Amino acid sequence: MAGRSAGPPGEPRRVAYLYLLPAFAVYAAFLLYPIGRAVQLSLYDWDGLSLGRWVGLDNYVAIVADEGLRAAFGHALVLIVFYSGGPLVIGLGLAAILNHAKVRGLGFFRTVVFLPQVVAMVVVAVAWRRVYAPDGTLNTLLGALGLDSLTRGWLGDYTFALPAVGVVGTWFETGLVTVLLLAGMSRIPGELYEAARLDGAGAVREFFAVTLPSVRGEIAVALTLTVIAALRTFDLVYITTKGGPGDSTSVPSYEVYHRAFGLSQVGSAAAIGVTLTVVIFVISFGINRFADRRVS
């Protein structure tokens, strides 16, 4: 026993790294290598067929200089409000009510609310495109209520097309956020609520003093997932508007597709993709850092 070196029990650390090696190899092959390849392509002017021409950082400069590309990133930030802000507010309200009401059939309600998450976004987009059609469900309902002046081709309107797409995102993400928050609220000890009531706290104060701080971790997870979903939105935009009318609903993910396969500007598309990846990483990192700081 004297021959063994002093240290923590178990295998040497280098052996642990060997256990991690297969998983890291898969991670590198399917994530790190494609990212590295995209960075390489973003430094070239390449149409996908002929020999590429080195342009350095020109494709990245074009993202800042091109008004259309700046607008696409701006549209993605607007969608964050619909994909994250709306579902978070609605989800907090629904989860708080359901958690306190202790309604029967809560499991069934969770299933119904979560149902949009298990439906392919392409199917969702086709259904909502029909809802927004000039002769679709929404305009029919407005007409039945005597609000004919409000009817319009929602997805063809320069002002309302982006909000219309955003509302679909709100509907789609609300179930996920509600279920996450319900799971968090169900773990809050009842003694905390009893102590708050003894201090004279009403329902509103109880929510802000007990419920909200206790689900901060779930809120961070919900924001991270929904922000990523908003920034990488492609199929919804492609099916409903194809970036139109004009470029009023164009988003970075759609620009990657359009420039690579429509305009044969593979280098520019790669630069947009790399920039979008960095934006997603920075925002996600910021959300989690803020949540960790508040918890500590």
PAZAPA-4460 file (N, C-alpha, C; in steps of 0.05 Angstrom, whole numbers, plus 32768, in hexadecimal, padded with zeros to 4 digits):
% residues 296
    n_x    n_y    n_z   ca_x   ca_y   ca_z    c_x    c_y    c_z   seq   type   mol
   8010   7FE8   8000   8000   8000   8000   8011   8019   8000     1      M     A
   802A   8017   800C   803B   802E   800D   8044   8038   7FF2     2      A     A
   8043   8026   7FDE   804D   802D   7FC4   8039   803F   7FB4     3      G     A
   8020   8040   7FBD   800C   804F   7FAF   800F   806D   7FB6     4      R     A
   800C   807E   7FA2   800E   809A   7FA7   7FF4   80A4   7FB5     5      S     A
   7FF8   80B8   7FC6   7FE1   80C4   7FD4   7FD0   80D4   7FC1     6      A     A
   7FB7   80D2   7FC3   7FA5   80E1   7FB1   7F89   80D8   7FB4     7      G     A
   7F77   80E3   7FA5   7F5B   80DB   7FA7   7F56   80BF   7F9E     8      P     A
   7F42   80B1   7FA9   7F3D   8096   7FA1   7F33   8094   7F84     9      P     A
   7F35   807D   7F79   7F2B   8079   7F5E   7F42   8077   7F49    10      G     A
   7F3A   8076   7F30   7F4E   8075   7F1B   7F5D   808F   7F18    11      E     A
   7F76   808E   7F0D   7F84   80A7   7F08   7F75   80B8   7EF4    12      P     A
   7F7A   80D3   7EF6   7F6B   80E6   7EE5   7F6E   80E0   7EC8    13      R     A
   7F86   80D8   7EBF   7F8A   80D3   7EA3   7F78   80BC   7E98    14      R     A
   7F72   80A9   7EAA   7F60   8094   7EA2   7F43   809F   7E9E    15      V     A
   7F3B   80B2   7EAF   7F21   80BF   7EAB   7F1F   80CC   7E90    16      A     A
   7F35   80DA   7E88   7F34   80E7   7E6E   7F31   80D2   7E57    17      Y     A
   7F3C   80BB   7E5B   7F39   80A6   7E47   7F1B   809D   7E45    18      L     A
   7F0D   809D   7E5B   7EF1   8096   7E5B   7EE1   80AB   7E4B    19      Y     A
   7EEA   80C4   7E4D   7EDC   80DA   7E40   7EE3   80DC   7E22    20      L     A
   7EF8   80CF   7E1A   7F02   80D3   7DFF   7EEE   80CB   7DE9    21      L     A
   7EE0   80B4   7DEB   7ECC   80AD   7DD6   7EB6   80C2   7DD3    22      P     A
   7EAB   80CB   7DEA   7E96   80E0   7DE8   7EA1   80F9   7DDC    23      A     A
   7EBA   8101   7DE3   7EC5   8119   7DD8   7ECB   8116   7DBB    24      F     A
   7ED3   80FE   7DB2   7ED8   80FA   7D95   7EBE   80FE   7D85    25      A     A
   7EA8   80F3   7D8F   7E8E   80F7   7D82   7E86   8115   7D82    26      V     A
   7E8A   8122   7D99   7E84   813F   7D9B   7E95   814F   7D87    27      Y     A
   7EAE   8149   7D85   7EC0   8157   7D73   7EB8   8152   7D56    28      A     A
   7EB1   813A   7D50   7EAB   8133   7D34   7E92   8140   7D2A    29      A     A
   7E7E   8141   7D3C   7E64   814B   7D32   7E5D   8168   7D3B    30      F     A
   7E6F   8174   7D4B   7E69   8190   7D52   7E82   81A2   7D4E    31      L     A
   7E98   819B   7D5A   7EB0   81AC   7D58   7EBB   81AE   7D3C    32      L     A
   7EBC   8197   7D2E   7EC7   8197   7D13   7EB5   81A7   7D00    33      Y     A
   7E9A   81A3   7D00   7E89   81B4   7CEF   7E8B   81D1   7CF5    34      P     A
   7E8E   81D9   7D0E   7E91   81F5   7D15   7EAB   8200   7D0A    35      I     A
   7EC0   81F0   7D0D   7EDA   81F8   7D02   7ED9   81FB   7CE4    36      G     A
   7ECC   81E8   7CD7   7EC9   81E9   7CBA   7EB9   8201   7CB1    37      R     A
   7EA4   8208   7CC0   7E94   821F   7CB9   7EA5   8239   7CBC    38      A     A
   7EB5   823A   7CD1   7EC7   8252   7CD4   7EDA   8254   7CBD    39      V     A
   7EE5   823D   7CB4   7EF7   823E   7C9D   7EE8   8248   7C84    40      Q     A
   7ED0   823D   7C7E   7EC2   8245   7C67   7EBA   8263   7C68    41      L     A
   7EB6   826D   7C80   7EAD   8289   7C82   7EC3   829D   7C7A    42      S     A
   7EDB   8293   7C77   7EF1   82A4   7C6F   7EF6   82A5   7C51    43      L     A
   7EE4   8298   7C42   7EE7   8296   7C25   7ECE   82A0   7C17    44      Y     A
   7ED2   82AA   7BFF   7EBC   82B0   7BED   7EB9   8297   7BDB    45      D     A
   7EA4   8287   7BE0   7EA2   826D   7BD3   7E85   8268   7BCC    46      W     A
   7E80   825E   7BB4   7E65   8258   7BAB   7E5D   823B   7BAF    47      D     A
   7E6E   822B   7BBB   7E68   8210   7BC0   7E71   81FC   7BAB    48      G     A
   7E7A   8207   7B94   7E82   81F6   7B7E   7E9F   81FC   7B74    49      L     A
   7EA4   8215   7B6E   7EBE   821C   7B63   7ED2   8220   7B79    50      S     A
   7EEA   8228   7B72   7EFF   822C   7B86   7EFA   8246   7B96    51      L     A
   7EFB   8244   7BB0   7EF5   825B   7BC1   7F0C   826F   7BC1    52      G     A
   7F05   8288   7BC7   7F18   829E   7BC8   7F1A   82A9   7BE4    53      R     A
   7F32   82AB   7BEF   7F36   82B4   7C0A   7F2E   82D1   7C0C    54      W     A
   7F1C   82D7   7C20   7F14   82F3   7C24   7F18   82FC   7C41    55      V     A
   7F23   82EA   7C51   7F27   82F1   7C6D   7F0E   82F6   7C7C    56      G     A
   7F0C   830D   7C89   7EF5   8314   7C9A   7EE0   8324   7C8B    57      L     A
   7EE2   8325   7C71   7ECF   8336   7C61   7EB2   832C   7C65    58      D     A
   7EAE   8312   7C67   7E92   8308   7C6B   7E87   8311   7C85    59      N     A
   7E98   8314   7C99   7E8E   831D   7CB3   7E89   833B   7CB3    60      Y     A
   7E9A   834A   7CA5   7E96   8367   7CA1   7E7C   836C   7C93    61      V     A
   7E75   835B   7C80   7E5D   835E   7C70   7E44   835B   7C82    62      A     A
   7E46   834A   7C97   7E2F   8346   7CA9   7E28   8360   7CB6    63      I     A
   7E3D   836F   7CBE   7E38   8389   7CCB   7E30   839E   7CB7    64      V     A
   7E3C   839D   7C9F   7E37   83B2   7C8C   7E1D   83AE   7C7D    65      A     A
   7E14   8395   7C79   7DFC   838F   7C69   7DE3   8395   7C7A    66      D     A
   7DD3   83A8   7C71   7DBB   83AF   7C80   7DA7   8398   7C82    67      E     A
   7DA5   8387   7C6D   7D93   8371   7C6E   7D9C   835C   7C83    68      G     A
   7DB6   8357   7C86   7DBF   8344   7C9A   7DBC   834F   7CB6    69      L     A
   7DC1   8369   7CB9   7DBC   8375   7CD3   7D9F   8373   7CDB    70      R     A
   7D8E   8377   7CC7   7D71   8375   7CCD   7D6A   8358   7CD4    71      A     A
   7D76   8344   7CC8   7D70   8328   7CCE   7D77   8322   7CEB    72      A     A
   7D8E   832C   7CF5   7D95   8328   7D11   7D82   8337   7D23    73      F     A
   7D7A   834F   7D1A   7D66   835E   7D2A   7D4C   8350   7D2C    74      G     A
   7D43   8343   7D16   7D2A   8334   7D17   7D2C   831C   7D2B    75      H     A
   7D44   8310   7D2B   7D48   82F9   7D3E   7D45   8303   7D5B    76      A     A
   7D50   831B   7D61   7D4D   8326   7D7C   7D30   832C   7D82    77      L     A
   7D21   8335   7D6F   7D04   833A   7D73   7CF6   831F   7D7A    78      V     A
   7CFE   830A   7D6B   7CF1   82F0   7D71   7CF7   82E6   7D8D    79      L     A
   7D0E   82EF   7D99   7D14   82E7   7DB4   7CFE   82F0   7DC7    80      I     A
   7CF3   8308   7DC2   7CDE   8312   7DD3   7CC6   82FF   7DD1    81      V     A
   7CBF   82F5   7DBA   7CA8   82E3   7DB6   7CAE   82C7   7DC0    82      F     A
   7CC6   82BD   7DBA   7CCD   82A2   7DC1   7CD4   829E   7DDF    83      Y     A
   7CDE   82B4   7DEB   7CE8   82B2   7E07   7CD7   82C2   7E1A    84      S     A
   7CD4   82DC   7E13   7CC6   82EE   7E26   7CA8   82E6   7E29    85      G     A
   7C9A   82E3   7E13   7C7E   82DC   7E15   7C79   82C1   7E23    86      G     A
   7C86   82AB   7E1B   7C82   8292   7E29   7C8A   8293   7E46    87      P     A
   7C9F   82A2   7E4D   7CA7   82A4   7E69   7C91   82B1   7E7A    88      L     A
   7C86   82C7   7E71   7C71   82D5   7E80   7C58   82C3   7E82    89      V     A
   7C50   82B8   7E6B   7C38   82A7   7E6C   7C3D   828E   7E7C    90      I     A
   7C55   8282   7E79   7C5B   8269   7E87   7C5D   826D   7EA5    91      G     A
   7C68   8284   7EAE   7C69   828A   7ECB   7C4D   828C   7ED6    92      L     A
   7C3B   829A   7EC8   7C20   829D   7ED1   7C11   8283   7ED2    93      G     A
   7C12   8273   7EBD   7C05   825A   7EBC   7C0F   8246   7ED1    94      L     A
   7C2A   8245   7ED3   7C36   8232   7EE6   7C2F   823A   7F03    95      A     A
   7C2F   8254   7F09   7C29   825C   7F24   7C0C   8256   7F2B    96      A     A
   7BFA   825B   7F18   7BDD   8255   7F1D   7BD9   8237   7F21    97      I     A
   7BE4   8227   7F0F   7BE0   820A   7F11   7BED   81FE   7F29    98      L     A
   7C04   8209   7F31   7C12   81FF   7F48   7C02   8204   7F62    99      N     A
   7BF6   821B   7F64   7BE6   8222   7F7C   7BCA   8216   7F7C   100      H     A
   7BBF   8215   7F63   7BA3   820B   7F62   7BA1   81ED   7F67   101      A     A
   7BB7   81DE   7F62   7BB7   81C1   7F65   7BA0   81B4   7F57   102      K     A
   7B9D   81BC   7F3D   7B86   81B2   7F2E   7B89   8195   7F28   103      V     A
   7B72   8188   7F24   7B72   816C   7F1D   7B79   8169   7EFF   104      R     A
   7B86   8154   7EF8   7B8D   814F   7EDC   7BA5   8161   7ED4   105      G     A
   7BB7   8168   7EE7   7BCE   8179   7EE1   7BE0   816B   7ECD   106      L     A
   7BE3   8151   7ECF   7BF4   8142   7EBC   7BEA   8144   7EA0   107      G     A
   7BCF   8142   7E9D   7BC3   8145   7E82   7BC8   8161   7E77   108      F     A
   7BC5   8175   7E88   7BC9   8191   7E80   7BE6   8195   7E76   109      F     A
   7BF9   818A   7E85   7C15   818C   7E7D   7C19   8180   7E62   110      R     A
   7C0D   816A   7E5D   7C10   815D   7E43   7C05   816E   7E2D   111      T     A
   7BED   8179   7E31   7BE1   818A   7E1D   7BF1   81A3   7E17   112      V     A
   7BFB   81B0   7E2C   7C0B   81C8   7E29   7C25   81C2   7E1B   113      V     A
   7C31   81AB   7E21   7C4B   81A4   7E16   7C48   8199   7DF9   114      F     A
   7C30   8193   7DF1   7C2B   8186   7DD7   7C39   8194   7DBF   115      L     A
   7C38   81AE   7DBD   7C45   81BB   7DA5   7C63   81B3   7DA2   116      P     A
   7C70   81AD   7DB9   7C8C   81A6   7DB7   7C92   818C   7DA9   117      Q     A
   7C7E   817A   7DA8   7C82   8160   7D9B   7C78   8160   7D7E   118      V     A
   7C6E   8177   7D75   7C65   8179   7D5A   7C7C   8186   7D4A   119      V     A
   7C82   817B   7D33   7C97   8187   7D22   7C91   81A3   7D1B   120      A     A
   7CA5   81B5   7D1B   7CA1   81D1   7D16   7C96   81D5   7CFA   121      M     A
   7C9D   81C4   7CE7   7C93   81C6   7CCC   7C74   81C3   7CCC   122      V     A
   7C6A   81B0   7CDC   7C4D   81AD   7CDE   7C41   81C5   7CEB   123      V     A
   7C4D   81CF   7D00   7C44   81E7   7D0E   7C42   81FE   7CFA   124      V     A
   7C57   8202   7CEB   7C59   8218   7CD8   7C43   8217   7CC3   125      A     A
   7C3E   81FF   7CB8   7C29   81FB   7CA4   7C0E   8202   7CB0   126      V     A
   7C09   81F8   7CC9   7BEF   81FE   7CD6   7BEB   821B   7CDA   127      A     A
   7BFF   8229   7CE5   7BFC   8246   7CEA   7BFC   8256   7CD0   128      W     A
   7C08   824D   7CBC   7C06   825B   7CA2   7BE9   825B   7C99   129      R     A
   7BDB   8245   7C9E   7BBE   8245   7C97   7BAE   8257   7CA9   130      R     A
   7BB5   8259   7CC3   7BA8   826B   7CD5   7BAA   8288   7CCD   131      V     A
   7BC2   828F   7CC3   7BC8   82AB   7CBB   7BC0   82B1   7C9F   132      Y     A
   7BB7   829E   7C8F   7BB0   82A3   7C73   7B99   82B8   7C71   133      A     A
   7B98   82C6   7C5A   7B82   82DB   7C57   7B67   82CF   7C5C   134      P     A
   7B62   82B6   7C55   7B48   82A9   7C5A   7B4A   8295   7C71   135      D     A
   7B5E   8299   7C82   7B64   8286   7C97   7B53   828A   7CB0   136      G     A
   7B5A   827A   7CC5   7B4B   827A   7CDD   7B4A   8295   7CEC   137      T     A
   7B61   82A2   7CED   7B63   82BB   7CFC   7B51   82D1   7CEF   138      L     A
   7B53   82D4   7CD5   7B43   82E9   7CC8   7B25   82E1   7CC9   139      N     A
   7B1F   82C8   7CC7   7B03   82BF   7CC9   7AF8   82C6   7CE5   140      T     A
   7B08   82C1   7CF9   7AFF   82C7   7D15   7AFB   82E5   7D18   141      L     A
   7B0E   82F5   7D0E   7B0C   8312   7D10   7AF3   831C   7D02   142      L     A
   7AED   8311   7CEA   7AD5   8318   7CDB   7ABC   8311   7CEB   143      G     A
   7ABC   82FA   7CF8   7AA4   82F2   7D07   7A9F   8304   7D1F   144      A     A
   7AB4   8310   7D29   7AB2   8323   7D40   7AAD   8340   7D37   145      L     A
   7AAA   8344   7D1D   7AA5   835E   7D12   7ABE   8370   7D11   146      G     A
   7AD5   8363   7D11   7AEE   8372   7D0F   7AFB   836F   7CF4   147      L     A
   7AEB   8373   7CDF   7AF5   836F   7CC4   7B0C   8382   7CBD   148      D     A
   7B0D   8399   7CCA   7B22   83AD   7CC5   7B3D   83A3   7CCD   149      S     A
   7B3E   838F   7CDF   7B57   8384   7CE9   7B62   836D   7CD8   150      L     A
   7B51   8362   7CC6   7B5A   834B   7CB7   7B6F   8354   7CA2   151      T     A
   7B82   8342   7C9D   7B97   8348   7C8A   7BA5   832E   7C83   152      R     A
   7BB7   832F   7C70   7BC8   8319   7C6A   7BE0   831B   7C7D   153      G     A
   7BDE   830E   7C94   7BF1   8312   7CAA   7C0E   830D   7CA2   154      W     A
   7C12   82F7   7C94   7C2E   82F0   7C8C   7C38   82FF   7C74   155      L     A
   7C27   830F   7C67   7C2F   831F   7C51   7C30   833D   7C58   156      G     A
   7C2C   8343   7C71   7C2C   835F   7C7A   7C47   8366   7C85   157      D     A
   7C53   837C   7C7B   7C6E   8384   7C84   7C6F   8389   7CA2   158      Y     A
   7C5A   8394   7CAD   7C59   839B   7CC9   7C54   8383   7CDB   159      T     A
   7C42   8372   7CD3   7C38   835D   7CE5   7C44   8341   7CE0   160      F     A
   7C54   833E   7CCA   7C5E   8323   7CC3   7C71   8319   7CD9   161      A     A
   7C84   8329   7CE3   7C96   8320   7CF7   7C88   831A   7D12   162      L     A
   7C77   832C   7D1B   7C68   8325   7D34   7C57   830C   7D30   163      P     A
   7C4C   8308   7D18   7C3B   82F0   7D14   7C4C   82D7   7D17   164      A     A
   7C64   82D8   7D0C   7C77   82C1   7D0F   7C7E   82BE   7D2D   165      V     A
   7C83   82D4   7D3A   7C8A   82D3   7D56   7C74   82C7   7D68   166      G     A
   7C5B   82CD   7D62   7C45   82C2   7D71   7C45   82A3   7D6F   167      V     A
   7C4C   8299   7D58   7C4E   827B   7D56   7C64   8271   7D69   168      V     A
   7C7A   827F   7D6A   7C8F   8277   7D7D   7C86   8278   7D9A   169      G     A
   7C76   828D   7DA1   7C6B   828F   7DBC   7C59   8277   7DC2   170      T     A
   7C47   8270   7DAF   7C36   8259   7DB3   7C46   823F   7DB6   171      W     A
   7C5B   823D   7DA6   7C6A   8224   7DA5   7C7A   8220   7DBF   172      F     A
   7C86   8236   7DC9   7C98   8233   7DE0   7C8B   8235   7DFB   173      E     A
   7C72   823F   7DFC   7C65   8243   7E16   7C62   8229   7E26   174      T     A
   7C5B   8213   7E18   7C58   81FA   7E26   7C71   81F0   7E33   175      G     A
   7C88   81F3   7E24   7CA1   81EA   7E30   7CA8   81FA   7E49   176      L     A
   7CA5   8214   7E47   7CAC   8226   7E5E   7C99   8220   7E75   177      V     A
   7C7F   821C   7E70   7C6C   8216   7E86   7C73   81FC   7E94   178      T     A
   7C79   81E8   7E85   7C80   81CE   7E91   7C9A   81D0   7EA2   179      V     A
   7CAE   81DE   7E98   7CC6   81E2   7EA7   7CC1   81F0   7EC1   180      L     A
   7CB1   8206   7EC0   7CAC   8215   7ED8   7C9A   8206   7EEC   181      L     A
   7C87   81F6   7EE1   7C77   81E6   7EF3   7C88   81D2   7F02   182      L     A
   7C9B   81C6   7EF4   7CAD   81B2   7F01   7CBD   81C0   7F17   183      A     A
   7CC6   81D8   7F12   7CD5   81E7   7F26   7CC4   81EF   7F3E   184      G     A
   7CAC   81F8   7F39   7C9A   8201   7F4E   7C91   81EA   7F60   185      M     A
   7C8E   81D3   7F54   7C85   81BB   7F63   7C9A   81B3   7F78   186      S     A
   7CB2   81BC   7F75   7CC7   81B5   7F89   7CCB   81CA   7F9E   187      R     A
   7CBC   81DF   7F9E   7CBF   81F4   7FB2   7CB2   81EA   7FCC   188      I     A
   7CC1   81EA   7FE3   7CB5   81E1   7FFC   7C9D   81F1   8004   189      P     A
   7C88   81E4   800D   7C70   81F2   8016   7C75   8204   802E   190      G     A
   7C8A   81FE   803E   7C90   820E   8055   7C96   822B   804E   191      E     A
   7CA2   822F   8036   7CA9   824A   802D   7C90   825A   8028   192      L     A
   7C7C   824E   801D   7C63   825D   8018   7C55   8262   8033   193      Y     A
   7C56   824F   8045   7C49   8253   805F   7C56   826A   806E   194      E     A
   7C71   826B   806D   7C80   8280   807A   7C79   829B   806E   195      A     A
   7C76   829C   8054   7C6E   82B5   8046   7C52   82BE   804E   196      A     A
   7C40   82AB   8051   7C25   82B3   8059   7C24   82BC   8076   197      R     A
   7C35   82B0   8087   7C36   82BA   80A3   7C41   82D6   80A5   198      L     A
   7C51   82DE   8091   7C5C   82F9   8090   7C48   830C   8083   199      D     A
   7C31   8302   807C   7C1C   8313   8070   7C1E   8316   8052   200      G     A
   7C2D   8305   8045   7C30   8308   8028   7C17   82FF   8019   201      A     A
   7C0F   830F   8006   7BF9   8307   7FF5   7C02   82F6   7FDE   202      G     A
   7BF0   82F0   7FCB   7BF7   82DE   7FB5   7C0D   82EA   7FA3   203      A     A
   7C0C   8304   7F9E   7C1F   8311   7F8C   7C3B   8312   7F9A   204      V     A
   7C3B   831B   7FB3   7C55   831C   7FC1   7C60   8301   7FC5   205      R     A
   7C4F   82ED   7FCA   7C58   82D1   7FCD   7C66   82C8   7FB3   206      E     A
   7C5A   82D0   7F9D   7C66   82C8   7F83   7C82   82D3   7F7F   207      F     A
   7C85   82ED   7F85   7C9F   82FA   7F80   7CB3   82F4   7F96   208      F     A
   7CAA   82EE   7FAE   7CBD   82E9   7FC4   7CC5   82CC   7FC6   209      A     A
   7CB3   82BA   7FBE   7CB9   829D   7FC2   7CBB   828E   7FA7   210      V     A
   7CA6   8290   7F97   7CA6   8280   7F7F   7CBB   8288   7F6B   211      T     A
   7CBC   82A2   7F64   7CCF   82AB   7F4F   7CEC   82A5   7F56   212      L     A
   7CF6   82AC   7F6E   7D12   82A5   7F74   7D17   8287   7F74   213      P     A
   7D03   8277   7F7B   7D07   825A   7F7D   7D09   824C   7F62   214      S     A
   7CFF   8259   7F4C   7D00   824C   7F32   7D13   825B   7F1F   215      V     A
   7D27   8269   7F2B   7D3A   8278   7F1B   7D4A   8266   7F09   216      R     A
   7D51   824E   7F12   7D5F   823B   7F02   7D4F   8232   7EEA   217      G     A
   7D35   822C   7EEF   7D23   8224   7ED9   7D1F   823A   7EC5   218      E     A
   7D1E   8253   7ECF   7D1B   826A   7EBD   7D34   826C   7EAB   219      I     A
   7D4B   8268   7EB6   7D64   8269   7EA6   7D64   8254   7E91   220      A     A
   7D5B   823C   7E98   7D5A   8226   7E84   7D46   822D   7E6E   221      V     A
   7D2F   8237   7E76   7D1A   823E   7E62   7D23   8254   7E50   222      A     A
   7D30   8269   7E5B   7D3A   827F   7E4A   7D4F   8275   7E37   223      L     A
   7D61   8264   7E41   7D77   825A   7E2F   7D6B   824A   7E18   224      T     A
   7D58   8238   7E1D   7D4C   8228   7E08   7D3D   8239   7DF4   225      L     A
   7D2D   824B   7DFE   7D1C   825B   7DED   7D2C   8270   7DDD   226      T     A
   7D40   827B   7DE9   7D51   828E   7DDA   7D5F   8280   7DC3   227      V     A
   7D6A   8269   7DC8   7D77   8259   7DB3   7D63   8253   7D9D   228      I     A
   7D4B   824B   7DA5   7D36   8245   7D91   7D2F   825D   7D80   229      A     A
   7D2E   8274   7D8D   7D28   828D   7D7E   7D3E   8294   7D6A   230      A     A
   7D57   8292   7D73   7D6D   829A   7D62   7D72   8287   7D4B   231      L     A
   7D6B   826E   7D4E   7D71   825A   7D39   7D57   8253   7D29   232      R     A
   7D43   8264   7D2C   7D2A   825F   7D1D   7D2F   825E   7CFF   233      T     A
   7D27   8249   7CF2   7D29   8247   7CD5   7D10   823C   7CC8   234      F     A
   7D08   8224   7CD1   7CF2   8216   7CC4   7CD8   8226   7CC5   235      D     A
   7CD3   8233   7CDC   7CBA   8243   7CDE   7CBA   825A   7CCA   236      L     A
   7CD0   8268   7CC7   7CD2   827E   7CB4   7CD1   8274   7C98   237      V     A
   7CDF   825E   7C93   7CE0   8253   7C77   7CC4   824B   7C6E   238      Y     A
   7CB5   823E   7C7F   7C9B   8233   7C76   7C86   824A   7C74   239      I     A
   7C87   825D   7C87   7C72   8271   7C88   7C77   8289   7C76   240      T     A
   7C8F   8294   7C75   7C94   82AD   7C67   7CAB   82AD   7C54   241      T     A
   7CBD   8299   7C57   7CD6   8299   7C47   7CE5   82B4   7C49   242      K     A
   7CE4   82C0   7C61   7CF2   82D9   7C66   7CE3   82F2   7C5E   243      G     A
   7CCC   82EE   7C51   7CBD   8305   7C47   7CA8   830F   7C5A   244      G     A
   7C98   8323   7C51   7C9B   8331   7C38   7CB4   8342   7C37   245      P     A
   7CC1   8344   7C21   7CDB   8350   7C1F   7CEE   8340   7C30   246      G     A
   7CFB   834D   7C43   7D0C   833E   7C56   7D02   8344   7C73   247      D     A
   7CE8   8349   7C76   7CDE   8352   7C90   7CDD   833B   7CA5   248      S     A
   7CE0   8322   7C9D   7CE1   830C   7CB0   7CFA   82FC   7CAD   249      T     A
   7D0D   8306   7C9E   7D26   82F7   7C9A   7D35   82F5   7CB5   250      S     A
   7D41   82DE   7CBA   7D50   82D9   7CD3   7D6B   82CC   7CCB   251      V     A
   7D7F   82CC   7CDD   7D99   82C2   7CD5   7D99   82A6   7CCA   252      P     A
   7D89   8294   7CD7   7D89   8278   7CCD   7D7E   8276   7CB1   253      S     A
   7D6A   8286   7CAB   7D60   8286   7C8F   7D74   8292   7C7C   254      Y     A
   7D82   82A6   7C85   7D97   82B2   7C74   7DAD   829F   7C6D   255      E     A
   7DB4   828E   7C81   7DC8   8279   7C7C   7DBF   8267   7C65   256      V     A
   7DA7   825E   7C66   7D9C   824C   7C51   7D9A   825B   7C37   257      Y     A
   7D8F   8273   7C37   7D8A   8282   7C1F   7DA4   8289   7C11   258      H     A
   7DB8   8291   7C20   7DD1   8299   7C13   7DE1   8281   7C0A   259      R     A
   7DE0   826B   7C18   7DEF   8253   7C10   7DE2   8245   7BF8   260      A     A
   7DC8   8241   7BF9   7DBB   8231   7BE4   7DAC   8242   7BCF   261      F     A
   7DA6   825B   7BD6   7D98   826C   7BC3   7DAA   827E   7BB4   262      G     A
   7DBE   828A   7BC2   7DD0   829D   7BB5   7DEC   8292   7BB1   263      L     A
   7DF1   8279   7BB9   7E0B   826C   7BB6   7E22   827C   7BC3   264      S     A
   7E1C   8288   7BDA   7E30   8297   7BEA   7E36   8287   7C03   265      Q     A
   7E44   8271   7BFF   7E49   825F   7C16   7E5A   826C   7C2B   266      V     A
   7E6E   827B   7C23   7E7F   8289   7C37   7E6F   829C   7C48   267      G     A
   7E5E   82AC   7C3C   7E4D   82BF   7C4B   7E3A   82B0   7C5D   268      S     A
   7E2E   829A   7C53   7E1C   828A   7C64   7E2B   827F   7C7C   269      A     A
   7E43   8275   7C78   7E53   826A   7C8E   7E59   8280   7CA3   270      A     A
   7E5F   8298   7C9A   7E65   82AE   7CAC   7E4C   82B5   7CBD   271      A     A
   7E35   82B5   7CB0   7E1C   82BA   7CBF   7E18   82A4   7CD4   272      I     A
   7E1C   828B   7CCC   7E18   8275   7CDE   7E2B   8277   7CF6   273      G     A
   7E44   827D   7CF1   7E58   827F   7D07   7E50   8296   7D19   274      V     A
   7E48   82AD   7D0E   7E40   82C4   7D1E   7E28   82BD   7D2F   275      T     A
   7E15   82AF   7D23   7DFD   82A7   7D32   7E04   8295   7D49   276      L     A
   7E17   8282   7D44   7E20   8270   7D5A   7E2C   8280   7D71   277      T     A
   7E3D   8294   7D6A   7E49   82A4   7D7F   7E34   82B4   7D8F   278      V     A
   7E20   82BF   7D81   7E0B   82CE   7D8E   7DFC   82BC   7DA1   279      V     A
   7DF5   82A4   7D98   7DE6   8291   7DA9   7DF6   828A   7DC2   280      I     A
   7E10   8285   7DBE   7E21   827E   7DD4   7E23   8294   7DE8   281      F     A
   7E27   82AD   7DDF   7E2A   82C4   7DF1   7E11   82C9   7E01   282      V     A
   7DFA   82C8   7DF3   7DE0   82CD   7E01   7DDB   82B6   7E15   283      I     A
   7DDF   829D   7E0D   7DDA   8287   7E1F   7DED   8288   7E37   284      S     A
   7E06   828F   7E32   7E1A   8291   7E48   7E12   82A8   7E5B   285      F     A
   7E08   82BE   7E50   7E00   82D5   7E61   7DE8   82CE   7E72   286      G     A
   7DD5   82BF   7E67   7DBD   82B7   7E76   7DC5   82A6   7E8E   287      I     A
   7DD6   8292   7E89   7DDE   8280   7E9E   7DF0   828D   7EB3   288      N     A
   7E01   829F   7EAA   7E12   82AD   7EBD   7E01   82BF   7ECF   289      R     A
   7DEE   82CC   7EC4   7DDC   82DD   7ED3   7DCC   82CC   7EE8   290      F     A
   7DC2   82B5   7EDF   7DB3   82A4   7EF1   7DC5   8299   7F07   291      A     A
   7DDD   8291   7F01   7DEF   8287   7F15   7DF7   829D   7F2A   292      D     A
   7DFA   82B5   7F20   7E02   82CB   7F32   7DEB   82D1   7F45   293      R     A
   7DD2   82D1   7F3B   7DBB   82D7   7F4C   7DB7   82C1   7F60   294      R     A
   7DBD   82A8   7F59   7DBA   8291   7F6C   7DCE   8293   7F82   295      V     A
   7DE7   829A   7F7B   7DFC   829C   7F8F   7DF8   82B4   7FA1   296      S     A
***
